[in-house]
Amino acid sequence: MDHAPDRLAEADAERARERRRVAMHLQAIEDNPLDAADIEMFEMFEREGWSPDRRRAYIRDQAVKAQSAVAAE
């Protein structure tokens, strides 16, 4: 195996990039485009080759942190 278990193979990473492009286009059609921070996050996932499980864990952690910050206000 030429990649770590939590990293995508290059072919899988390319498919993920294409899915993101399609999803971004559909979100824009629905007048709900991704903001710059969201785009950067997905580009980071692609650049680093993160697996879907690692991506979900990161997003979940960020949501928990954001909720905690709101609750603290």
C-alpha positions in Angstrom: 0.0 0.0 0.0 1.5 3.4 -1.0 -0.5 5.7 1.3 -1.4 5.9 5.0 -4.7 4.4 6.0 -6.2 7.8 6.8 -5.1 9.3 3.4 -6.8 9.0 0.1 -5.1 7.5 -2.9 -4.5 10.1 -5.6 -7.2 8.7 -7.9 -9.7 8.9 -5.0 -8.5 12.4 -4.1 -9.1 13.5 -7.7 -12.7 12.1 -7.6 -13.2 14.0 -4.3 -12.0 17.2 -6.0 -14.5 16.7 -8.9 -17.3 16.0 -6.5 -16.5 19.2 -4.6 -16.5 21.2 -7.8 -20.0 19.8 -8.7 -21.3 20.4 -5.2 -20.0 24.0 -5.2 -21.8 24.6 -8.5 -25.0 23.1 -7.2 -24.8 25.2 -4.0 -24.3 28.3 -6.1 -27.3 27.5 -8.2 -29.4 27.2 -5.0 -28.1 30.7 -3.9 -26.1 29.1 -1.1 -22.5 29.3 -2.2 -19.7 28.1 0.0 -17.8 30.9 1.7 -14.0 31.3 1.5 -13.4 29.5 4.8 -15.4 26.5 3.6 -13.6 26.4 0.3 -10.2 26.6 2.1 -11.2 23.7 4.4 -12.2 21.4 1.5 -9.1 22.4 -0.4 -7.0 21.5 2.7 -8.7 18.1 2.8 -7.8 17.5 -0.8 -4.3 18.8 -0.5 -3.6 16.6 2.5 -5.5 13.7 1.1 -7.6 13.2 4.2 -9.9 10.2 4.3 -13.7 10.7 4.6 -13.6 9.6 8.3 -10.9 12.1 9.1 -12.8 14.9 7.3 -16.0 14.1 9.2 -14.1 14.1 12.5 -12.5 17.4 11.7 -15.9 19.0 10.8 -17.6 17.6 13.8 -14.8 18.9 16.1 -15.1 22.4 14.5 -18.8 22.4 15.0 -18.4 21.4 18.7 -15.9 24.2 19.1 -18.2 26.8 17.4 -21.1 25.7 19.5 -19.0 26.0 22.7 -18.0 29.5 21.7 -21.6 30.5 21.1 -22.7 29.0 24.4 -19.9 30.9 26.3 -21.2 34.2 25.0 
